[in-house]
Amino acid sequence: MLAFIGFGFLWSTLSMWRNEQVAAMRFKQTCILLFFGSFAITTLGSISAAVMTIFRIGDAAYAAQVFQPFVYPTVLFFMLMLFPHRWIALLI
């Protein structure tokens, strides 16, 4: 999933963000990019905790707990990117 996001969506979203002229859509593209980043951190933390559990290396519960705070921005940016850009334009 991370490779798909990195190679499929990240570069196209980044190029759209650079070329965007409308402030609401630029905000939405920024939320999408921040979502990708926080989702990647959360996913890598979960994968590392799973590998630690499988191979019984270190404290997997603590490793999972370290990456837990990144779940909240991931959910926030996901919710913000679902809002229609016209709603965002009313707030900006």
N, CA, C and O atoms as a GROMACS GRO file, in nm:
protein
  368
    1MET      N    1   0.082  -0.119   0.000
    1MET     CA    2   0.000   0.000   0.000
    1MET      C    3   0.087   0.125   0.000
    1MET      O    4   0.058   0.222  -0.070
    2LEU      N    5   0.194   0.122   0.079
    2LEU     CA    6   0.283   0.239   0.082
    2LEU      C    7   0.351   0.262  -0.052
    2LEU      O    8   0.366   0.377  -0.095
    3ALA      N    9   0.391   0.156  -0.118
    3ALA     CA   10   0.454   0.170  -0.250
    3ALA      C   11   0.353   0.225  -0.351
    3ALA      O   12   0.388   0.308  -0.434
    4PHE      N   13   0.231   0.178  -0.343
    4PHE     CA   14   0.127   0.228  -0.433
    4PHE      C   15   0.102   0.377  -0.411
    4PHE      O   16   0.090   0.453  -0.507
    5ILE      N   17   0.096   0.418  -0.285
    5ILE     CA   18   0.077   0.561  -0.254
    5ILE      C   19   0.198   0.641  -0.302
    5ILE      O   20   0.183   0.746  -0.364
    6GLY      N   21   0.316   0.591  -0.271
    6GLY     CA   22   0.438   0.664  -0.307
    6GLY      C   23   0.457   0.681  -0.455
    6GLY      O   24   0.493   0.789  -0.501
    7PHE      N   25   0.434   0.576  -0.530
    7PHE     CA   26   0.458   0.583  -0.674
    7PHE      C   27   0.335   0.624  -0.754
    7PHE      O   28   0.348   0.682  -0.861
    8GLY      N   29   0.217   0.594  -0.704
    8GLY     CA   30   0.096   0.623  -0.781
    8GLY      C   31   0.034   0.758  -0.754
    8GLY      O   32   0.004   0.833  -0.846
    9PHE      N   33   0.016   0.789  -0.627
    9PHE     CA   34  -0.058   0.909  -0.593
    9PHE      C   35   0.029   1.027  -0.552
    9PHE      O   36  -0.005   1.142  -0.584
   10LEU      N   37   0.137   1.003  -0.485
   10LEU     CA   38   0.213   1.112  -0.424
   10LEU      C   39   0.267   1.209  -0.528
   10LEU      O   40   0.254   1.330  -0.510
   11TRP      N   41   0.328   1.159  -0.633
   11TRP     CA   42   0.389   1.249  -0.732
   11TRP      C   43   0.285   1.325  -0.811
   11TRP      O   44   0.305   1.443  -0.842
   12SER      N   45   0.174   1.262  -0.846
   12SER     CA   46   0.070   1.334  -0.920
   12SER      C   47   0.002   1.438  -0.832
   12SER      O   48  -0.030   1.547  -0.879
   13THR      N   49  -0.022   1.406  -0.705
   13THR     CA   50  -0.083   1.502  -0.614
   13THR      C   51   0.012   1.619  -0.588
   13THR      O   52  -0.032   1.733  -0.579
   14LEU      N   53   0.140   1.592  -0.577
   14LEU     CA   54   0.238   1.697  -0.557
   14LEU      C   55   0.245   1.790  -0.677
   14LEU      O   56   0.258   1.911  -0.660
   15SER      N   57   0.238   1.736  -0.797
   15SER     CA   58   0.239   1.822  -0.916
   15SER      C   59   0.110   1.902  -0.928
   15SER      O   60   0.114   2.017  -0.972
   16MET      N   61  -0.003   1.844  -0.890
   16MET     CA   62  -0.128   1.921  -0.891
   16MET      C   63  -0.124   2.032  -0.787
   16MET      O   64  -0.174   2.142  -0.811
   17TRP      N   65  -0.062   2.005  -0.670
   17TRP     CA   66  -0.050   2.106  -0.566
   17TRP      C   67   0.034   2.224  -0.614
   17TRP      O   68   0.002   2.339  -0.586
   18ARG      N   69   0.141   2.194  -0.687
   18ARG     CA   70   0.227   2.301  -0.738
   18ARG      C   71   0.156   2.388  -0.841
   18ARG      O   72   0.179   2.509  -0.846
   19ASN      N   73   0.070   2.329  -0.922
   19ASN     CA   74   0.004   2.403  -1.030
   19ASN      C   75  -0.130   2.462  -0.991
   19ASN      O   76  -0.190   2.534  -1.071
   20GLU      N   77  -0.178   2.434  -0.872
   20GLU     CA   78  -0.313   2.478  -0.832
   20GLU      C   79  -0.318   2.629  -0.810
   20GLU      O   80  -0.229   2.686  -0.747
   21GLN      N   81  -0.424   2.692  -0.863
   21GLN     CA   82  -0.442   2.837  -0.851
   21GLN      C   83  -0.552   2.873  -0.750
   21GLN      O   84  -0.547   2.981  -0.691
   22VAL      N   85  -0.648   2.785  -0.730
   22VAL     CA   86  -0.761   2.810  -0.641
   22VAL      C   87  -0.718   2.776  -0.498
   22VAL      O   88  -0.667   2.667  -0.472
   23ALA      N   89  -0.739   2.870  -0.405
   23ALA     CA   90  -0.691   2.853  -0.267
   23ALA      C   91  -0.756   2.733  -0.199
   23ALA      O   92  -0.689   2.659  -0.127
   24ALA      N   93  -0.885   2.713  -0.221
   24ALA     CA   94  -0.954   2.601  -0.156
   24ALA      C   95  -0.900   2.466  -0.205
   24ALA      O   96  -0.882   2.374  -0.125
   25MET      N   97  -0.874   2.456  -0.333
   25MET     CA   98  -0.820   2.330  -0.386
   25MET      C   99  -0.674   2.311  -0.344
   25MET      O  100  -0.629   2.198  -0.324
   26ARG      N  101  -0.601   2.422  -0.331
   26ARG     CA  102  -0.463   2.411  -0.283
   26ARG      C  103  -0.462   2.362  -0.138
   26ARG      O  104  -0.376   2.282  -0.100
   27PHE      N  105  -0.556   2.410  -0.057
   27PHE     CA  106  -0.570   2.362   0.080
   27PHE      C  107  -0.605   2.213   0.081
   27PHE      O  108  -0.551   2.137   0.161
   28LYS      N  109  -0.695   2.174  -0.008
   28LYS     CA  110  -0.735   2.033  -0.014
   28LYS      C  111  -0.618   1.945  -0.057
   28LYS      O  112  -0.600   1.836  -0.003
   29GLN      N  113  -0.539   1.989  -0.154
   29GLN     CA  114  -0.422   1.913  -0.198
   29GLN      C  115  -0.319   1.905  -0.086
   29GLN      O  116  -0.252   1.803  -0.071
   30THR      N  117  -0.306   2.013  -0.006
   30THR     CA  118  -0.215   2.010   0.108
   30THR      C  119  -0.262   1.907   0.210
   30THR      O  120  -0.180   1.834   0.266
   31CYS      N  121  -0.392   1.901   0.236
   31CYS     CA  122  -0.446   1.800   0.328
   31CYS      C  123  -0.420   1.659   0.277
   31CYS      O  124  -0.390   1.569   0.356
   32ILE      N  125  -0.430   1.639   0.148
   32ILE     CA  126  -0.405   1.506   0.090
   32ILE      C  127  -0.258   1.469   0.108
   32ILE      O  128  -0.228   1.355   0.144
   33LEU      N  129  -0.167   1.562   0.082
   33LEU     CA  130  -0.025   1.534   0.100
   33LEU      C  131   0.009   1.506   0.246
   33LEU      O  132   0.087   1.416   0.276
   34LEU      N  133  -0.049   1.584   0.337
   34LEU     CA  134  -0.026   1.560   0.479
   34LEU      C  135  -0.087   1.427   0.524
   34LEU      O  136  -0.032   1.359   0.611
   35PHE      N  137  -0.200   1.390   0.465
   35PHE     CA  138  -0.260   1.260   0.494
   35PHE      C  139  -0.166   1.148   0.450
   35PHE      O  140  -0.145   1.052   0.525
   36PHE      N  141  -0.110   1.160   0.330
   36PHE     CA  142  -0.018   1.057   0.282
   36PHE      C  143   0.100   1.043   0.379
   36PHE      O  144   0.139   0.931   0.412
   37GLY      N  145   0.155   1.154   0.423
   37GLY     CA  146   0.269   1.149   0.514
   37GLY      C  147   0.237   1.085   0.648
   37GLY      O  148   0.310   0.999   0.695
   38SER      N  149   0.128   1.128   0.708
   38SER     CA  150   0.092   1.072   0.839
   38SER      C  151   0.046   0.927   0.827
   38SER      O  152   0.069   0.847   0.918
   39PHE      N  153  -0.018   0.892   0.717
   39PHE     CA  154  -0.058   0.753   0.695
   39PHE      C  155   0.065   0.664   0.678
   39PHE      O  156   0.068   0.551   0.727
   40ALA      N  157   0.166   0.715   0.608
   40ALA     CA  158   0.289   0.638   0.589
   40ALA      C  159   0.359   0.613   0.722
   40ALA      O  160   0.408   0.503   0.747
   41ILE      N  161   0.364   0.715   0.808
   41ILE     CA  162   0.427   0.699   0.939
   41ILE      C  163   0.350   0.597   1.023
   41ILE      O  164   0.410   0.511   1.088
   42THR      N  165   0.218   0.607   1.023
   42THR     CA  166   0.135   0.514   1.099
   42THR      C  167   0.151   0.371   1.048
   42THR      O  168   0.162   0.277   1.127
   43THR      N  169   0.154   0.356   0.918
   43THR     CA  170   0.168   0.223   0.858
   43THR      C  171   0.304   0.162   0.888
   43THR      O  172   0.314   0.044   0.921
   44LEU      N  173   0.409   0.242   0.876
   44LEU     CA  174   0.543   0.191   0.906
   44LEU      C  175   0.554   0.150   1.053
   44LEU      O  176   0.620   0.051   1.086
   45GLY      N  177   0.491   0.226   1.141
   45GLY     CA  178   0.491   0.189   1.283
   45GLY      C  179   0.420   0.058   1.308
   45GLY      O  180   0.466  -0.025   1.386
   46SER      N  181   0.307   0.039   1.242
   46SER     CA  182   0.232  -0.086   1.259
   46SER      C  183   0.308  -0.206   1.202
   46SER      O  184   0.310  -0.314   1.261
   47ILE      N  185   0.370  -0.184   1.088
   47ILE     CA  186   0.447  -0.293   1.026
   47ILE      C  187   0.567  -0.329   1.114
   47ILE      O  188   0.597  -0.447   1.133
   48SER      N  189   0.635  -0.227   1.167
   48SER     CA  190   0.751  -0.256   1.252
   48SER      C  191   0.708  -0.329   1.380
   48SER      O  192   0.777  -0.419   1.427
   49ALA      N  193   0.593  -0.290   1.438
   49ALA     CA  194   0.544  -0.360   1.557
   49ALA      C  195   0.506  -0.504   1.523
   49ALA      O  196   0.529  -0.594   1.604
   50ALA      N  197   0.450  -0.528   1.406
   50ALA     CA  198   0.414  -0.664   1.365
   50ALA      C  199   0.539  -0.750   1.347
   50ALA      O  200   0.542  -0.865   1.389
   51VAL      N  201   0.641  -0.694   1.284
   51VAL     CA  202   0.766  -0.768   1.264
   51VAL      C  203   0.832  -0.798   1.398
   51VAL      O  204   0.886  -0.907   1.419
   52MET      N  205   0.827  -0.701   1.489
   52MET     CA  206   0.884  -0.723   1.622
   52MET      C  207   0.809  -0.832   1.697
   52MET      O  208   0.869  -0.909   1.772
   53THR      N  209   0.677  -0.839   1.676
   53THR     CA  210   0.597  -0.943   1.741
   53THR      C  211   0.628  -1.081   1.682
   53THR      O  212   0.641  -1.179   1.755
   54ILE      N  213   0.638  -1.087   1.551
   54ILE     CA  214   0.664  -1.215   1.485
   54ILE      C  215   0.799  -1.272   1.526
   54ILE      O  216   0.810  -1.390   1.557
   55PHE      N  217   0.901  -1.187   1.526
   55PHE     CA  218   1.036  -1.235   1.557
   55PHE      C  219   1.072  -1.221   1.706
   55PHE      O  220   1.184  -1.253   1.746
   56ARG      N  221   0.977  -1.175   1.785
   56ARG     CA  222   0.995  -1.158   1.930
   56ARG      C  223   1.121  -1.077   1.961
   56ARG      O  224   1.207  -1.118   2.038
   57ILE      N  225   1.126  -0.959   1.898
   57ILE     CA  226   1.238  -0.867   1.918
   57ILE      C  227   1.186  -0.747   1.995
   57ILE      O  228   1.090  -0.683   1.952
   58GLY      N  229   1.246  -0.715   2.105
   58GLY     CA  230   1.212  -0.594   2.179
   58GLY      C  231   1.069  -0.592   2.230
   58GLY      O  232   1.005  -0.696   2.245
   59ASP      N  233   1.020  -0.473   2.255
   59ASP     CA  234   0.885  -0.452   2.309
   59ASP      C  235   0.796  -0.399   2.197
   59ASP      O  236   0.795  -0.279   2.169
   60ALA      N  237   0.720  -0.487   2.135
   60ALA     CA  238   0.636  -0.449   2.022
   60ALA      C  239   0.522  -0.357   2.066
   60ALA      O  240   0.481  -0.269   1.990
   61ALA      N  241   0.471  -0.376   2.186
   61ALA     CA  242   0.362  -0.290   2.234
   61ALA      C  243   0.409  -0.147   2.248
   61ALA      O  244   0.335  -0.053   2.215
   62TYR      N  245   0.531  -0.128   2.296
   62TYR     CA  246   0.584   0.007   2.309
   62TYR      C  247   0.609   0.068   2.171
   62TYR      O  248   0.584   0.187   2.152
   63ALA      N  249   0.658  -0.010   2.077
   63ALA     CA  250   0.681   0.040   1.941
   63ALA      C  251   0.551   0.084   1.876
   63ALA      O  252   0.547   0.187   1.808
   64ALA      N  253   0.446   0.008   1.897
   64ALA     CA  254   0.315   0.047   1.843
   64ALA      C  255   0.263   0.172   1.912
   64ALA      O  256   0.199   0.256   1.849
   65GLN      N  257   0.290   0.185   2.041
   65GLN     CA  258   0.244   0.301   2.118
   65GLN      C  259   0.315   0.429   2.075
   65GLN      O  260   0.256   0.537   2.082
   66VAL      N  261   0.439   0.419   2.032
   66VAL     CA  262   0.514   0.537   1.987
   66VAL      C  263   0.449   0.600   1.865
   66VAL      O  264   0.446   0.722   1.852
   67PHE      N  265   0.399   0.518   1.775
   67PHE     CA  266   0.340   0.568   1.651
   67PHE      C  267   0.191   0.596   1.662
   67PHE      O  268   0.130   0.644   1.567
   68GLN      N  269   0.131   0.568   1.775
   68GLN     CA  270  -0.013   0.589   1.796
   68GLN      C  271  -0.057   0.734   1.777
   68GLN      O  272  -0.164   0.756   1.720
   69PRO      N  273   0.019   0.836   1.823
   69PRO     CA  274  -0.027   0.974   1.805
   69PRO      C  275  -0.044   1.017   1.659
   69PRO      O  276  -0.115   1.113   1.632
   70PHE      N  277   0.020   0.948   1.566
   70PHE     CA  278   0.007   0.984   1.425
   70PHE      C  279  -0.127   0.940   1.366
   70PHE      O  280  -0.160   0.980   1.254
   71VAL      N  281  -0.204   0.860   1.438
   71VAL     CA  282  -0.335   0.819   1.390
   71VAL      C  283  -0.431   0.938   1.387
   71VAL      O  284  -0.512   0.950   1.296
   72TYR      N  285  -0.422   1.025   1.486
   72TYR     CA  286  -0.515   1.138   1.495
   72TYR      C  287  -0.500   1.237   1.380
   72TYR      O  288  -0.601   1.276   1.322
   73PRO      N  289  -0.378   1.281   1.344
   73PRO     CA  290  -0.369   1.367   1.226
   73PRO      C  291  -0.411   1.296   1.098
   73PRO      O  292  -0.464   1.359   1.006
   74THR      N  293  -0.386   1.165   1.092
   74THR     CA  294  -0.427   1.090   0.973
   74THR      C  295  -0.578   1.098   0.955
   74THR      O  296  -0.627   1.122   0.845
   75VAL      N  297  -0.652   1.076   1.063
   75VAL     CA  298  -0.799   1.084   1.056
   75VAL      C  299  -0.844   1.226   1.025
   75VAL      O  300  -0.936   1.246   0.946
   76LEU      N  301  -0.781   1.326   1.087
   76LEU     CA  302  -0.817   1.465   1.063
   76LEU      C  303  -0.797   1.504   0.917
   76LEU      O  304  -0.886   1.562   0.856
   77PHE      N  305  -0.680   1.472   0.861
   77PHE     CA  306  -0.654   1.507   0.722
   77PHE      C  307  -0.743   1.428   0.627
   77PHE      O  308  -0.781   1.479   0.521
   78PHE      N  309  -0.776   1.306   0.663
   78PHE     CA  310  -0.868   1.228   0.580
   78PHE      C  311  -1.007   1.293   0.576
   78PHE      O  312  -1.068   1.304   0.470
   79MET      N  313  -1.054   1.338   0.693
   79MET     CA  314  -1.185   1.404   0.697
   79MET      C  315  -1.182   1.537   0.621
   79MET      O  316  -1.279   1.570   0.552
   80LEU      N  317  -1.074   1.612   0.633
   80LEU     CA  318  -1.064   1.740   0.562
   80LEU      C  319  -1.058   1.722   0.412
   80LEU      O  320  -1.113   1.803   0.337
   81MET      N  321  -0.993   1.617   0.366
   81MET     CA  322  -0.984   1.599   0.221
   81MET      C  323  -1.116   1.548   0.162
   81MET      O  324  -1.134   1.553   0.041
   82LEU      N  325  -1.208   1.500   0.246
   82LEU     CA  326  -1.338   1.457   0.196
   82LEU      C  327  -1.437   1.573   0.177
   82LEU      O  328  -1.535   1.560   0.104
   83PHE      N  329  -1.410   1.686   0.243
   83PHE     CA  330  -1.499   1.802   0.226
   83PHE      C  331  -1.492   1.854   0.083
   83PHE      O  332  -1.383   1.861   0.026
   84PRO      N  333  -1.605   1.890   0.025
   84PRO     CA  334  -1.603   1.951  -0.108
   84PRO      C  335  -1.528   2.084  -0.104
   84PRO      O  336  -1.535   2.157  -0.005
   85HIS      N  337  -1.458   2.115  -0.212
   85HIS     CA  338  -1.376   2.237  -0.212
   85HIS      C  339  -1.462   2.363  -0.205
   85HIS      O  340  -1.412   2.469  -0.165
   86ARG      N  341  -1.587   2.354  -0.242
   86ARG     CA  342  -1.675   2.473  -0.231
   86ARG      C  343  -1.705   2.505  -0.085
   86ARG      O  344  -1.719   2.622  -0.049
   87TRP      N  345  -1.715   2.403   0.000
   87TRP     CA  346  -1.734   2.428   0.143
   87TRP      C  347  -1.610   2.493   0.201
   87TRP      O  348  -1.620   2.583   0.284
   88ILE      N  349  -1.494   2.447   0.159
   88ILE     CA  350  -1.368   2.504   0.206
   88ILE      C  351  -1.355   2.648   0.159
   88ILE      O  352  -1.304   2.733   0.233
   89ALA      N  353  -1.399   2.676   0.037
   89ALA     CA  354  -1.389   2.812  -0.017
   89ALA      C  355  -1.474   2.909   0.064
   89ALA      O  356  -1.439   3.027   0.074
   90LEU      N  357  -1.582   2.863   0.123
   90LEU     CA  358  -1.664   2.951   0.206
   90LEU      C  359  -1.593   2.988   0.336
   90LEU      O  360  -1.617   3.095   0.392
   91LEU      N  361  -1.505   2.899   0.383
   91LEU     CA  362  -1.433   2.925   0.507
   91LEU      C  363  -1.306   3.007   0.488
   91LEU      O  364  -1.261   3.074   0.580
   92ILE      N  365  -1.250   3.001   0.369
   92ILE     CA  366  -1.124   3.072   0.342
   92ILE      C  367  -1.153   3.216   0.302
   92ILE      O  368  -1.060   3.292   0.275
   0.00000   0.00000   0.00000
